[in-house]
Amino acid sequence: MPPSYEQEEYKLPFLDSLKLSFWVFKYIKPYWKMMSLSIALMIIVSVMGLFPTILTSNAINLYLNPSKYAVSAKPSYNSIEIDGKYFIPSSNGAYTVKHLENEYIFQGNGNSYTISASQYNQIRFSGISLVAFEIFMIFLVSFVFSYIQNYTSQSVGIRAVNDVRNQLFVHLIDQPMKFFDSNISGRLVTRVTNDVQNLNNMFSTMISSIFKDAVLIAGILYVLFLVDFRLFLITIPIFITVAIITSIFRTYSRKAYRAVRAKLAAINGFLAEHLSGMVVTVLFNREKEKSDEFSVINNDYYKAAMKQLLIFAFFRPLIDFLRYVGTALVIWFGVQAIIHGQMEIGTLYAFVSYIGMAFTPINDLAENFSNIQSAMVSIERIRALFKLPQPQRPISDKKISNGKIEVKNLWFGYSQDTMILKDVSFTVENGGKLAIVGHTGAGKSTISSILTGLYPYSKGSAKIGDVEVRDCPIEELRKNVNIVIQEVMLFSGTVFDNIRLFDEKITKEMAIEAIKKLDIEKFIASLPNGIDTEVREGGNNLSMGQRQLISMIRTFVRQPKVVIMDEATSNVDVETESLIQRASERLTEGRTTIVIAHRLSTVRNIERIIVIDDGKIVEEGNHEELMKKDGIYAKLYQLQSFEEYKVS
């Protein structure tokens, strides 16, 4: 398996994760009020979630199964009046209740008071109704607060991620071409989409959930401590064991997660490469070999996924088992306390309920910590892109006054070790034409990349209109130097959209005028909807020649002073080549033109031709002069003529 398929994975120490957290939170800072409101509401909702169980416990102790009452001097909502005295349910009360057939007798302190069963039950029902109303109001307020909290947290996440994605894309498109040469496009797409989306999950869900779970666990432990200290001590070993297991789970799940991510990246890389190159696979009958290769990669992913599944499958049942153990212990000791009159049933109910509630945020915290680690990996990748230095754009008011090109002693290499251009010098006068020919890989297209400012040259000079290319403002250079390349890139939209490249300054009238001047109205008319014909991604519903013609319109409508034709007539049929040749003559008329040609028949009529070999200019002259020299040009021309003769 090619190693490039697997993406790099980061192992982040705690302090590094903390630093990354501070770095990424700068994107939340503009929305800190909404985020603070979200966290505050989450804490309030978490605390409110503890009250229904307390109220239910009190309802059981005070109304469903009251065992003791105290006497109050004043009436209250849950008091029972008998002979001018007000009896209130109390676990420490001095009066006990004895139930006879149609009445209840309150006995204590040597006194006895009687009340009818119907009156007593009515008072109990009123108390239970009040508790039910209180619980309903708590849930209603929680619903409203939860709605506001979810809306604010999701809004913060969406807005912050929108800012990150915009800034990241702007930062990427400002990078030099060398960066895109050395980075896989699929990986960059993953950074801008998947990794940024992980931030959305972190901003909108994980941060609030961690606060909620932490508050909920702390609140439950505090309430358990208040409800019954003895049962609280019994549950402490269970919670400590859960904390240890959760910590171990985090370690192993993080490793398993990284492995799954790496293997999944391998699958994505393999599919992206081989689906785009399926024609080659089919033509060379390599389906079985590629299927076997994919099977190996897929099996690696299967093993990693099964290992991750094993960890999760073991963790959850184990946590549930500990919850059941804790519940069983509480019930066993609690029932004994009830039998001996040391605890009420409602108290035991509350304890059991809170234990069950405590394990839900524990599970959530374990998952959120794993998700946070995943988000940290994404943050590290995003930050690595942001840390890339932006190229220093020339800041000047220099203007390209004409199309004269002067290249002197130019050296260039994609790396310091290998030079592609070696001491290249030539001049093209304003409005003149120059053809550059040579073997594949000789450095012809590299010259066009230098003149358009895509790559900085190592040493030497390259001037257009007496302005050094590397000192020219990029907007000025792009406006005055345009290129028609062999592999034309078209975007989804209409033909007109691809002509203007979504530049609002270019009108449809300007595009139509350019089409007329290039004498290719018939080509546009042959399209289903003319200039408004929809173009699919990459222009795959158009032929190579049609895409090149659109590229010529795109260049002509901008009226540049310099036009570079980079093998614009390669890989097209004879009829289309003739159409392109005619359009190119109109395009280059009166403009400084450099024609980079593979097919030498297209440059026969150009007065000046230079031959590049191994990055150097080895021959120069017109067609006849170069043929007489019987050098590289003559051999290339004869070879191509022989090949064309054989084809014909």
C-alpha positions as CSV (number, residue, x, y, z in Angstrom):
1,M,0.0,0.0,0.0
2,P,1.4,3.4,-0.9
3,P,2.3,5.2,2.3
4,S,0.9,8.5,1.0
5,Y,-2.6,7.2,1.3
6,E,-2.6,7.4,5.0
7,Q,-2.9,10.9,6.5
8,E,-0.6,11.9,9.3
9,E,-2.0,11.6,12.8
10,Y,-1.0,13.8,15.8
11,K,-0.3,12.7,19.3
12,L,-0.9,15.7,21.4
13,P,0.3,16.1,25.0
14,F,-2.0,17.7,27.5
15,L,-0.2,21.1,27.5
16,D,-0.2,21.2,23.7
17,S,-4.0,20.5,23.7
18,L,-4.4,23.3,26.2
19,K,-2.5,25.7,24.0
20,L,-4.6,24.7,21.0
21,S,-7.7,25.3,23.0
22,F,-6.6,28.9,23.7
23,W,-5.7,29.4,20.1
24,V,-9.1,28.2,18.7
25,F,-11.2,30.0,21.2
26,K,-10.2,33.3,19.6
27,Y,-12.8,32.4,17.0
28,I,-15.5,32.2,19.7
29,K,-14.4,35.5,21.2
30,P,-16.6,37.7,18.9
31,Y,-19.6,35.6,20.1
32,W,-18.6,35.3,23.8
33,K,-21.9,36.8,25.0
34,M,-23.9,34.1,23.2
35,M,-21.5,31.4,24.4
36,S,-21.6,32.6,28.0
37,L,-25.4,32.6,27.9
38,S,-25.4,29.1,26.4
39,I,-23.1,27.8,29.2
40,A,-25.1,29.6,31.9
41,L,-28.3,28.2,30.7
42,M,-26.8,24.7,30.4
43,I,-25.7,24.9,34.1
44,I,-29.2,26.2,35.1
45,V,-30.9,23.4,33.2
46,S,-28.5,20.8,34.8
47,V,-29.2,22.0,38.3
48,M,-33.0,22.2,37.6
49,G,-32.8,18.6,36.5
50,L,-31.9,17.5,40.0
51,F,-35.1,18.9,41.6
52,P,-37.8,16.6,40.2
53,T,-36.2,13.6,41.9
54,I,-36.0,15.5,45.3
55,L,-39.6,16.6,44.9
56,T,-40.8,13.1,44.1
57,S,-38.9,11.8,47.1
58,N,-40.5,14.3,49.3
59,A,-43.9,13.5,47.9
60,I,-43.4,9.8,48.7
61,N,-42.2,10.6,52.2
62,L,-44.8,13.2,53.0
63,Y,-47.9,12.1,51.2
64,L,-47.8,8.6,49.9
65,N,-46.2,6.9,52.9
66,P,-45.8,9.4,55.7
67,S,-44.7,7.8,59.0
68,K,-44.3,10.8,61.3
69,Y,-45.8,14.2,61.8
70,A,-44.8,17.4,63.7
71,V,-47.1,20.0,65.1
72,S,-46.9,23.6,63.7
73,A,-48.4,26.7,65.2
74,K,-49.3,28.1,61.8
75,P,-51.1,26.4,58.8
76,S,-49.2,25.6,55.6
77,Y,-50.0,24.1,52.2
78,N,-49.3,20.6,53.4
79,S,-50.6,20.9,57.0
80,I,-53.6,18.9,58.4
81,E,-55.8,20.8,60.9
82,I,-57.2,18.7,63.7
83,D,-58.8,20.5,66.7
84,G,-56.9,23.7,66.1
85,K,-53.5,22.0,65.7
86,Y,-51.6,21.8,62.4
87,F,-49.9,18.5,61.7
88,I,-47.1,18.6,59.1
89,P,-45.3,15.5,57.7
90,S,-41.8,15.3,59.1
91,S,-39.3,12.5,59.4
92,N,-38.3,13.9,62.9
93,G,-41.9,14.5,64.1
94,A,-43.2,13.3,67.5
95,Y,-46.5,12.0,66.2
96,T,-47.2,8.7,64.4
97,V,-50.2,7.8,62.3
98,K,-52.4,4.8,62.9
99,H,-54.8,3.9,60.1
100,L,-58.2,2.4,61.2
101,E,-61.1,1.5,58.9
102,N,-62.5,5.0,58.2
103,E,-60.2,7.3,60.1
104,Y,-56.6,8.1,60.9
105,I,-55.3,8.6,64.5
106,F,-52.4,10.9,65.3
107,Q,-50.6,9.8,68.5
108,G,-47.7,11.4,70.3
109,N,-46.6,13.2,73.4
110,G,-49.4,11.4,75.3
111,N,-52.1,12.9,73.1
112,S,-54.3,11.4,70.4
113,Y,-56.2,13.2,67.5
114,T,-58.6,11.7,65.0
115,I,-59.4,12.7,61.3
116,S,-61.6,11.0,58.8
117,A,-60.0,9.0,56.0
118,S,-61.7,11.1,53.2
119,Q,-60.5,14.4,54.7
120,Y,-57.0,13.0,55.2
121,N,-56.7,11.6,51.6
122,Q,-58.0,14.8,50.2
123,I,-55.2,16.7,52.0
124,R,-52.6,14.2,50.7
125,F,-54.0,14.4,47.1
126,S,-53.7,18.2,47.3
127,G,-50.1,18.0,48.4
128,I,-49.2,15.5,45.6
129,S,-51.0,17.7,43.1
130,L,-48.9,20.7,44.2
131,V,-45.7,18.6,43.8
132,A,-46.8,17.4,40.3
133,F,-47.4,21.0,39.3
134,E,-44.0,22.1,40.6
135,I,-42.3,19.3,38.6
136,F,-44.3,20.3,35.5
137,M,-43.2,23.9,35.8
138,I,-39.6,22.8,36.2
139,F,-39.8,20.7,33.0
140,L,-41.5,23.6,31.2
141,V,-38.9,26.1,32.2
142,S,-36.1,23.6,31.4
143,F,-37.7,23.1,28.0
144,V,-37.6,26.9,27.3
145,F,-34.0,27.3,28.6
146,S,-32.9,24.2,26.7
147,Y,-34.3,25.6,23.5
148,I,-32.5,28.9,24.0
149,Q,-29.3,27.1,25.0
150,N,-29.3,24.8,21.9
151,Y,-30.0,27.7,19.6
152,T,-27.3,29.9,21.0
153,S,-24.7,27.1,21.1
154,Q,-25.4,26.0,17.6
155,S,-25.4,29.6,16.4
156,V,-22.0,30.1,18.0
157,G,-20.7,26.9,16.4
158,I,-22.0,27.8,12.9
159,R,-20.8,31.4,13.0
160,A,-17.3,30.5,14.4
161,V,-16.9,27.7,11.9
162,N,-18.0,29.9,9.0
163,D,-15.3,32.4,10.0
164,V,-12.7,29.7,10.2
165,R,-13.6,28.2,6.9
166,N,-13.6,31.6,5.1
167,Q,-10.3,32.6,6.6
168,L,-8.7,29.2,5.9
169,F,-9.8,29.2,2.2
170,V,-8.5,32.8,1.8
171,H,-5.2,31.8,3.4
172,L,-5.0,28.7,1.1
173,I,-5.6,30.5,-2.2
174,D,-2.9,33.1,-1.2
175,Q,-0.3,30.3,-1.0
176,P,2.3,30.0,-3.8
177,M,1.9,27.3,-6.5
178,K,4.8,25.4,-4.9
179,F,2.5,24.7,-1.9
180,F,-0.2,23.1,-4.1
181,D,2.5,21.1,-6.0
182,S,3.5,19.4,-2.8
183,N,0.1,18.9,-1.1
184,I,-2.6,16.4,-2.2
185,S,-5.8,18.3,-3.1
186,G,-7.9,15.7,-1.4
187,R,-6.1,16.3,1.9
188,L,-6.6,20.0,1.6
189,V,-10.3,19.5,0.9
190,T,-10.5,17.4,4.1
191,R,-8.9,20.2,6.1
192,V,-11.4,22.8,4.9
193,T,-14.5,20.4,5.2
194,N,-14.1,17.6,7.7
195,D,-11.6,19.1,10.1
196,V,-13.5,22.4,10.2
197,Q,-16.7,20.5,10.8
198,N,-15.1,18.9,13.8
199,L,-14.7,22.4,15.2
200,N,-18.4,23.0,14.7
201,N,-19.2,19.9,16.8
202,M,-16.8,21.2,19.5
203,F,-18.1,24.7,19.6
204,S,-21.8,23.9,19.4
205,T,-22.1,20.7,21.4
206,M,-19.0,19.4,23.2
207,I,-18.1,22.5,25.2
208,S,-21.6,23.0,26.6
209,S,-22.1,19.3,27.2
210,I,-18.8,19.1,29.2
211,F,-20.0,21.9,31.4
212,K,-23.4,20.2,31.8
213,D,-22.0,16.8,32.6
214,A,-19.5,18.2,35.1
215,V,-22.1,20.3,36.9
216,L,-24.6,17.4,36.8
217,I,-22.1,14.9,38.3
218,A,-21.0,17.4,41.0
219,G,-24.6,18.2,41.8
220,I,-25.6,14.6,42.1
221,L,-22.7,13.8,44.4
222,Y,-23.5,16.8,46.6
223,V,-27.2,15.8,46.8
224,L,-26.3,12.2,47.6
225,F,-24.1,13.5,50.4
226,L,-27.0,15.6,51.8
227,V,-29.6,12.9,51.4
228,D,-27.8,10.1,53.3
229,F,-24.2,10.2,54.3
230,R,-24.0,6.5,55.0
231,L,-25.2,5.4,51.6
232,F,-23.0,8.1,50.0
233,L,-19.9,6.4,51.6
234,I,-21.1,3.1,50.1
235,T,-21.2,4.5,46.6
236,I,-17.8,6.3,46.7
237,P,-15.7,3.1,45.8
238,I,-18.1,2.6,42.8
239,F,-17.5,6.1,41.5
240,I,-13.7,5.9,42.0
241,T,-13.7,2.6,40.1
242,V,-15.7,4.2,37.3
243,A,-13.3,7.2,37.1
244,I,-10.3,4.8,36.8
245,I,-12.0,2.7,34.1
246,T,-13.1,5.9,32.2
247,S,-9.5,7.2,32.2
248,I,-8.2,3.8,30.9
249,F,-10.9,3.8,28.3
250,R,-9.9,7.3,27.1
251,T,-6.4,6.2,26.5
252,Y,-7.3,3.1,24.5
253,S,-10.2,4.6,22.6
254,R,-7.9,7.5,21.5
255,K,-5.4,5.1,20.0
256,A,-8.1,3.1,18.3
257,Y,-9.7,6.2,17.0
258,R,-6.4,7.4,15.4
259,A,-5.9,4.0,13.8
260,V,-9.4,4.1,12.3
261,R,-8.9,7.6,11.0
262,A,-5.6,6.7,9.4
263,K,-7.1,3.6,7.7
264,L,-10.1,5.5,6.5
265,A,-7.9,8.1,5.0
266,A,-6.1,5.3,3.2
267,I,-9.4,4.2,1.7
268,N,-10.3,7.7,0.7
269,G,-7.0,8.3,-0.9
270,F,-7.1,5.1,-2.8
271,L,-10.6,5.7,-4.1
272,A,-9.9,9.3,-5.1
273,E,-6.9,8.3,-7.1
274,H,-8.2,5.2,-8.8
275,L,-11.8,6.3,-9.5
276,S,-10.4,9.3,-11.3
277,G,-7.9,7.1,-13.2
278,M,-10.4,4.3,-13.9
279,V,-9.9,4.5,-17.6
280,V,-6.2,3.5,-17.3
281,T,-7.2,0.6,-14.9
282,V,-9.7,-0.8,-17.4
283,L,-7.6,-0.2,-20.5
284,F,-4.6,-2.1,-19.0
285,N,-6.8,-4.8,-17.6
286,R,-5.7,-4.2,-14.0
287,E,-9.2,-4.6,-12.4
288,K,-8.3,-7.7,-10.4
289,E,-4.9,-6.3,-9.2
290,K,-6.5,-3.1,-8.0
291,S,-9.4,-5.0,-6.4
292,D,-6.9,-7.1,-4.5
293,E,-5.0,-3.9,-3.5
294,F,-8.2,-2.3,-2.3
295,S,-9.1,-5.4,-0.4
296,V,-5.9,-5.2,1.6
297,I,-6.5,-1.5,2.5
298,N,-10.2,-2.2,3.3
299,N,-9.2,-5.2,5.5
300,D,-6.8,-3.0,7.4
301,Y,-9.7,-0.6,8.1
302,Y,-11.9,-3.5,9.1
303,K,-9.4,-4.7,11.7
304,A,-8.9,-1.2,13.1
305,A,-12.7,-0.6,13.3
306,M,-13.3,-4.0,15.0
307,K,-10.6,-3.1,17.5
308,Q,-12.4,0.1,18.2
309,L,-15.7,-1.7,18.5
310,L,-14.2,-4.1,21.0
311,I,-13.1,-1.3,23.2
312,F,-16.5,0.4,23.2
313,A,-18.4,-2.9,23.5
314,F,-16.4,-3.7,26.6
315,F,-16.6,-0.2,28.2
316,R,-20.3,0.4,28.1
317,P,-21.4,-2.9,29.6
318,L,-18.8,-2.6,32.2
319,I,-20.0,0.8,33.3
320,D,-23.6,-0.5,33.3
321,F,-22.5,-3.4,35.4
322,L,-20.9,-1.1,38.0
323,R,-24.1,1.0,38.0
324,Y,-26.1,-2.2,38.7
325,V,-23.7,-3.1,41.5
326,G,-24.0,0.3,43.0
327,T,-27.8,0.2,42.8
328,A,-27.9,-3.2,44.4
329,L,-25.7,-2.2,47.3
330,V,-27.8,1.0,47.9
331,I,-31.0,-1.0,47.8
332,W,-29.6,-3.7,50.1
333,F,-28.3,-1.3,52.8
334,G,-31.3,1.1,52.3
335,V,-33.9,-1.5,52.8
336,Q,-32.2,-2.5,56.1
337,A,-32.3,1.1,57.2
338,I,-36.0,1.4,56.3
339,I,-36.7,-1.8,58.4
340,H,-34.9,-0.3,61.4
341,G,-36.7,3.0,61.0
342,Q,-33.5,4.9,60.0
343,M,-34.6,5.8,56.5
344,E,-37.8,6.5,54.6
345,I,-38.8,4.9,51.3
346,G,-38.7,8.2,49.4
347,T,-35.1,8.8,50.5
348,L,-34.1,5.3,49.1
349,Y,-36.0,6.2,45.8
350,A,-34.1,9.4,45.5
351,F,-30.7,7.7,46.1
352,V,-31.4,5.0,43.5
353,S,-32.6,7.5,41.0
354,Y,-29.6,9.8,41.4
355,I,-27.2,6.9,41.0
356,G,-28.8,6.0,37.7
357,M,-28.6,9.7,36.7
358,A,-24.9,9.9,37.6
359,F,-23.8,7.3,35.1
360,T,-25.3,9.1,32.1
361,P,-23.0,12.1,32.3
362,I,-20.1,9.8,33.1
363,N,-20.7,8.0,29.8
364,D,-21.1,11.3,28.0
365,L,-17.9,12.7,29.4
366,A,-16.0,9.7,28.3
367,E,-17.3,10.1,24.7
368,N,-16.8,13.9,24.8
369,F,-13.2,13.6,25.8
370,S,-12.6,11.3,22.9
371,N,-14.4,13.7,20.6
372,I,-12.4,16.6,22.1
373,Q,-9.2,14.7,21.2
374,S,-10.5,14.3,17.7
375,A,-11.3,18.0,17.5
376,M,-7.8,18.8,18.8
377,V,-6.3,16.8,16.0
378,S,-8.4,18.8,13.6
379,I,-7.4,22.0,15.2
380,E,-3.7,21.1,15.0
381,R,-4.1,20.4,11.3
382,I,-6.0,23.6,10.7
383,R,-3.5,25.6,12.7
384,A,-0.6,24.0,10.7
385,L,-2.2,25.5,7.5
386,F,-2.7,28.9,9.2
387,K,1.0,28.9,10.2
388,L,2.1,28.7,6.6
389,P,3.7,32.0,5.7
390,Q,1.8,34.0,3.2
391,P,3.9,35.2,0.2
392,Q,4.9,38.8,0.4
393,R,3.0,40.6,-2.4
394,P,4.8,43.5,-4.0
395,I,3.4,46.8,-2.7
396,S,4.0,49.4,-5.4
397,D,2.2,51.5,-8.0
398,K,4.2,50.2,-10.9
399,K,2.2,49.9,-14.1
400,I,2.9,47.7,-17.2
401,S,2.9,50.3,-19.9
402,N,3.5,47.9,-22.9
403,G,3.9,44.2,-23.7
404,K,7.7,44.1,-24.2
405,I,9.2,41.1,-22.5
406,E,12.9,41.0,-21.4
407,V,14.3,37.8,-19.9
408,K,18.0,38.0,-18.9
409,N,20.1,35.2,-17.3
410,L,17.1,33.6,-15.8
411,W,17.6,30.6,-13.4
412,F,14.8,28.7,-11.9
413,G,14.3,25.4,-10.0
414,Y,11.4,23.8,-8.1
415,S,14.1,22.9,-5.6
416,Q,17.6,24.3,-4.9
417,D,19.1,21.0,-6.1
418,T,17.6,20.8,-9.5
419,M,17.5,23.8,-11.9
420,I,14.8,23.7,-14.6
421,L,15.8,26.9,-16.4
422,K,19.5,27.7,-16.8
423,D,20.7,31.1,-17.8
424,V,17.8,31.7,-20.2
425,S,17.8,35.1,-22.0
426,F,15.4,36.4,-24.8
427,T,13.5,39.5,-25.7
428,V,10.1,40.0,-27.3
429,E,9.3,43.5,-28.5
430,N,5.9,45.0,-27.8
431,G,3.4,43.4,-30.2
432,G,5.9,40.8,-31.3
433,K,5.6,37.0,-31.4
434,L,7.9,34.3,-30.1
435,A,7.6,30.5,-30.3
436,I,9.2,28.3,-27.7
437,V,9.6,24.6,-28.6
438,G,11.5,21.6,-27.3
439,H,11.2,18.1,-25.9
440,T,8.7,17.3,-23.1
441,G,10.2,18.4,-19.8
442,A,12.7,20.8,-21.4
443,G,11.3,23.8,-19.4
444,K,8.9,25.4,-22.0
445,S,5.9,25.7,-19.7
446,T,8.1,26.8,-16.8
447,I,8.8,30.0,-18.7
448,S,5.1,30.8,-18.8
449,S,4.8,30.1,-15.1
450,I,7.6,32.6,-14.4
451,L,6.1,35.3,-16.6
452,T,2.7,35.0,-15.0
453,G,4.2,35.2,-11.5
454,L,3.1,31.7,-10.4
455,Y,6.7,30.8,-9.3
456,P,9.5,33.1,-8.0
457,Y,12.7,32.8,-10.0
458,S,16.0,32.1,-8.3
459,K,18.1,34.7,-10.0
460,G,18.2,36.7,-13.2
461,S,15.6,39.1,-14.5
462,A,12.2,38.8,-16.1
463,K,10.6,42.1,-17.1
464,I,7.3,42.9,-18.8
465,G,6.8,46.5,-19.9
466,D,10.0,47.5,-18.1
467,V,8.6,46.2,-14.8
468,E,10.3,43.3,-13.0
469,V,7.8,40.5,-12.6
470,R,8.6,39.8,-9.0
471,D,8.2,43.5,-8.2
472,C,5.0,44.0,-10.1
473,P,1.7,44.2,-8.1
474,I,-0.1,40.9,-8.7
475,E,-3.3,42.5,-9.8
476,E,-1.4,44.5,-12.4
477,L,0.4,41.4,-13.7
478,R,-2.7,39.3,-13.9
479,K,-4.5,42.1,-15.8
480,N,-1.9,42.5,-18.4
481,V,-0.5,38.9,-18.8
482,N,-2.9,36.1,-19.7
483,I,-2.4,32.5,-20.7
484,V,-4.3,30.0,-22.7
485,I,-3.3,26.6,-21.4
486,Q,-3.7,23.1,-22.8
487,E,-5.6,21.7,-19.8
488,V,-8.3,24.2,-19.5
489,M,-10.1,24.3,-16.1
490,L,-13.8,25.1,-16.3
491,F,-16.1,25.5,-13.3
492,S,-19.7,24.5,-12.6
493,G,-22.0,27.2,-14.1
494,T,-22.7,28.5,-17.5
495,V,-20.3,29.2,-20.4
496,F,-20.7,32.9,-19.7
497,D,-19.8,32.3,-16.0
498,N,-16.6,30.6,-17.1
499,I,-15.8,33.4,-19.6
500,R,-16.0,36.1,-16.9
501,L,-15.0,33.9,-14.0
502,F,-17.8,35.5,-12.0
503,D,-16.2,39.0,-12.5
504,E,-19.2,41.4,-12.3
505,K,-17.3,43.9,-14.4
506,I,-17.5,41.7,-17.5
507,T,-20.9,41.9,-19.0
508,K,-22.6,39.5,-21.4
509,E,-22.4,42.2,-24.2
510,M,-18.6,42.2,-23.7
511,A,-18.4,38.4,-24.0
512,I,-20.6,38.4,-27.1
513,E,-18.4,41.1,-28.7
514,A,-15.3,39.0,-27.9
515,I,-16.9,35.9,-29.5
516,K,-17.6,37.9,-32.7
517,K,-14.1,39.3,-32.9
518,L,-12.6,35.8,-32.5
519,D,-14.9,34.6,-35.3
520,I,-16.3,31.7,-33.3
521,E,-20.0,32.5,-33.3
522,K,-20.8,29.2,-34.9
523,F,-19.1,27.3,-32.1
524,I,-21.2,29.2,-29.5
525,A,-24.3,28.7,-31.6
526,S,-23.7,24.9,-31.7
527,L,-24.0,24.7,-27.9
528,P,-27.5,23.7,-26.6
529,N,-28.2,27.1,-25.0
530,G,-25.4,29.2,-26.5
531,I,-23.5,31.3,-24.1
532,D,-25.9,30.2,-21.3
533,T,-25.2,26.5,-21.7
534,E,-24.6,24.8,-18.4
535,V,-21.1,23.5,-17.8
536,R,-20.6,20.5,-15.6
537,E,-17.8,20.2,-13.1
538,G,-14.5,20.4,-14.9
539,G,-16.2,21.0,-18.2
540,N,-16.6,17.3,-18.8
541,N,-19.6,17.8,-21.0
542,L,-17.4,19.8,-23.4
543,S,-14.7,18.5,-25.7
544,M,-11.0,19.6,-25.2
545,G,-11.2,21.9,-28.2
546,Q,-14.4,23.5,-26.9
547,R,-12.9,24.2,-23.6
548,Q,-9.8,25.8,-25.2
549,L,-12.1,28.0,-27.3
550,I,-13.8,29.2,-24.1
551,S,-10.4,29.8,-22.6
552,M,-9.6,32.0,-25.6
553,I,-12.8,34.0,-25.1
554,R,-11.9,34.3,-21.4
555,T,-8.5,35.8,-22.3
556,F,-9.7,38.1,-25.1
557,V,-12.4,39.7,-23.1
558,R,-9.8,40.9,-20.6
559,Q,-7.7,42.6,-23.3
560,P,-4.3,41.8,-21.9
561,K,-1.1,43.2,-23.3
562,V,0.7,39.8,-23.3
563,V,-0.8,36.5,-24.3
564,I,0.9,33.1,-23.7
565,M,-0.5,30.2,-25.8
566,D,0.7,27.1,-23.9
567,E,0.2,24.2,-26.3
568,A,-3.3,25.4,-27.0
569,T,-3.7,23.2,-30.1
570,S,-2.5,20.0,-28.6
571,N,-4.8,17.0,-28.3
572,V,-7.5,18.3,-30.6
573,D,-8.8,17.1,-34.0
574,V,-7.7,18.8,-37.3
575,E,-11.0,20.7,-37.7
576,T,-11.0,22.1,-34.2
577,E,-7.3,22.9,-34.5
578,S,-8.1,25.0,-37.5
579,L,-10.8,26.8,-35.6
580,I,-8.5,27.4,-32.6
581,Q,-5.7,28.5,-35.0
582,R,-8.0,31.1,-36.5
583,A,-9.3,32.3,-33.1
584,S,-5.7,32.5,-31.8
585,E,-4.7,34.7,-34.7
586,R,-7.5,37.1,-33.8
587,L,-6.6,36.9,-30.1
588,T,-2.9,37.6,-30.6
589,E,-3.3,40.3,-33.2
590,G,-1.5,43.4,-32.0
591,R,-0.4,41.8,-28.7
592,T,2.9,40.4,-27.5
593,T,2.6,36.7,-27.9
594,I,4.5,33.7,-26.7
595,V,3.5,30.4,-28.3
596,I,4.6,27.3,-26.4
597,A,4.1,24.5,-28.9
598,H,4.5,20.8,-29.0
599,R,3.2,20.4,-32.6
600,L,5.8,22.4,-34.7
601,S,3.5,22.8,-37.6
602,T,1.6,25.4,-35.7
603,V,4.6,27.7,-35.4
604,R,6.0,27.5,-38.9
605,N,4.9,31.1,-39.7
606,I,6.2,32.7,-36.6
607,E,9.3,34.7,-37.4
608,R,11.2,33.9,-34.3
609,I,11.5,30.5,-32.6
610,I,13.7,29.4,-29.7
611,V,14.5,25.8,-28.9
612,I,14.8,24.8,-25.2
613,D,16.7,21.7,-24.3
614,D,17.5,20.8,-20.7
615,G,16.6,24.2,-19.5
616,K,18.8,26.1,-22.0
617,I,18.2,27.9,-25.2
618,V,20.2,25.8,-27.7
619,E,18.8,27.2,-31.1
620,E,17.1,30.3,-32.3
621,G,15.7,31.5,-35.7
622,N,12.7,31.1,-38.0
623,H,11.5,27.8,-39.4
624,E,13.7,27.8,-42.4
625,E,16.8,28.8,-40.5
626,L,16.3,26.2,-37.9
627,M,15.7,23.5,-40.5
628,K,19.0,24.4,-42.2
629,K,20.9,24.0,-38.9
630,D,19.7,20.4,-38.9
631,G,19.6,20.5,-35.1
632,I,17.0,19.6,-32.4
633,Y,14.3,21.6,-34.1
634,A,14.8,19.9,-37.5
635,K,14.9,16.5,-36.0
636,L,11.6,17.2,-34.0
637,Y,10.0,18.6,-37.1
638,Q,11.0,15.6,-39.3
639,L,9.9,13.1,-36.6
640,Q,6.5,14.8,-36.3
641,S,6.1,15.0,-40.0
642,F,6.9,11.3,-40.3
643,E,4.4,10.4,-37.6
644,E,1.6,12.5,-39.2
645,Y,2.4,10.9,-42.6
646,K,2.1,7.4,-41.0
647,V,-1.3,8.4,-39.4
648,S,-2.6,9.7,-42.7
